[in-house]
Amino acid sequence: MSDLLGGRAGLMGKIPFRIDLPGVTRELAVWHQDYRYVRGNTDIITAWVPLQDTPYVRGCLMVMPGSQELGIIEHDHEVLGKRHSPSGVFGREVRYVEMRRGDLLLFHSLLLHSSTLNMSPTVRLSIQARYSALSAPTDPSMGQVIPV
Ligand SMILES: O=C(O)CCC(=O)C(=O)O
């Protein structure tokens, strides 16, 4: 992590644990950059960890490779009542990131990504840990930053 962040790294104390029940859209994360929610600085890295095999039908993540190069994008569309996504980005390449239990997906806080619906008959569990350079500012809502 320190190599990726170019300095001593810290783990943010807020580590969400997601429980995505089959067919439930309530907590679906529409296309977004984590920076919109995590704030602090733009070089934060998310570690997305599925706790079971997560193929397409169980709601693997979708990403737009290279979209972190676009910088901070306005999330100008309201979706599902309370979430926001950017418009004007949907001409880009999209990849579905199917994962196995034990895999780890690391991505930059400006990378555009989205949930997909859990269409399997079983629950989808995941955690998202976030890392920042200790020297960079972080938002207090993400908790204390613990040196790693
Ligand atoms: O787990 C998901 O479906 C979405 C997670 C996400 O968008 C995130 O970790 O930033």
The ligand as a Gaussian input file, in Angstrom:
#p B3LYP/6-31G(d) Opt

LIG

0 1
 O      -20.218000      -3.610000      -3.102000
 C      -20.795000      -2.918000      -3.932000
 O      -21.704000      -3.332000      -4.617000
 C      -20.376000      -1.499000      -4.162000
 C      -19.171000      -1.133000      -3.429000
 C      -18.658000       0.205000      -3.781000
 O      -19.153000       0.885000      -4.627000
 C      -17.505000       0.716000      -3.103000
 O      -16.879000      -0.002000      -2.327000
 O      -17.162000       1.876000      -3.337000

